[in-house]
């Protein structure tokens, strides 16, 4: 049973990592494009075209699809209640990736919340 739990938690971590990579690629792409919102339809479609031609967007979509496939496998092997609770690892990985790759500031309150999430994941895993 412990080996199966470790395997499922590893797959859930893989899902979270793939989602995090996807979000970092998408965020860095959108940050690199300059777009001032306007109701001008031509400008809007040019912006959409820029997004569609950005390689990191396609890599982000690839990692999102990979994450979905792994998640579907996880759902076939684990209870939804457990899997979804353990999937909170997203919060940890996103905060770390935002800090180190996007150079965003992560305040102490957020770190405290992340520590609470880690404790929650541990409690859910043990139950």
N, C-alpha and C positions, 0 to 999 in steps of 0.2 A: 504494500500500500504506500509506503514512504517513497519508493522509487517512482511510482505512478504520480504521486503528489509533486515530486521534484520535476518530473517530466512536464506535467501540466503547467506548473509555475514557470518553467523555462520557456514554454511556448507562449504563455501570456506575456512574459518579459520580452520575447521576440516581437510579439504584436505591438507592444508599447514602443519598442525601439524603432520598428519600422514606421509607426505613426509619427514618432518624434522626428525622424529623419525627413519624412514627408513634409511635416509642418515647417521645419527649418528651411528646406528647399523652397517651399512656397512663400514663406515670409521673406526670405532673402531676395527672391525674385521680385516680389511686389515692392520691396523697399528700393530696389534698383531702378524701377520704372517710375517716372514722374507722371502723376495724373492728378489734375485738379478737376474735381467733379463739376460737370456742366451738363446741361440738358441738350447740348449739341450732339446730335446722333452720330455724325461723322467722327468726332473726337472719341466718342464712346467706343465705336467699332474699331477704330485704330488701336485704342488701348487693348481691346479684347484680342485683336490680331497680334499685338506685341506679346501678350500673355501666352497665346497659343504657340508662338514661335520660340519661346524661351525654353532651352533644353532642361533647365532645372525644374520647370513645371512638369515636364514629361517624366523626369526622374521621380518627382514627388508623387505623381499619379501611379507610377510603377510600385513605389513603396506602399502606397495606400492600398493598392490591389493585393500586394503580397500580404499585407497586414490582414486584410479581409479574409483571404484564403486560410491563413493560419488561424484566425479567430473562428472561422466556421469549423475547422477541425477541433479546436478547443471546445466549442459548444457541443460537438458530438461526443466528447469524452468526459466533460465535467458538468456539474450543476450550474445553471445560469447564475444563481445567487452567489456561489463561490467565485465563479469566473469573473463576473462583473465587479465584485468587490476587489479581487486581486488585480483587476485591470486598472485600478487606481494608480498603478505605477506610472501611468501617463503623466500625472502631476509632478512626480519626482523627475522623470526624464526631461520633460518640457522645461522645467525650471532650470535644470542643470545645463541643458543645451542652449537655452536663451541667454544664460549668463556667460557661457564660455564661447559660443559660436556667434551670437548676435550682439554680445557685449551689453546686454540689458542689465539693469540693476534689479536685484532681487533682495527685498528688504528682510529684516529679521522676523517680521510677522509672517511673511510667506514661508521662511525656513521653519518657523515654529509649526505652521500648518502642515508643511511637508513631513516634519517629524511625527506629527499626529497621524498622518496618512500611513507612514511606515508602520507605526504601532498598530494601526487598524488592520493593515494587511497581515501582519504577524498574527494578531488575534484571530482573524478570519481563517488563516491557514491552519492554525492549531485546532480549530473547532470542527 
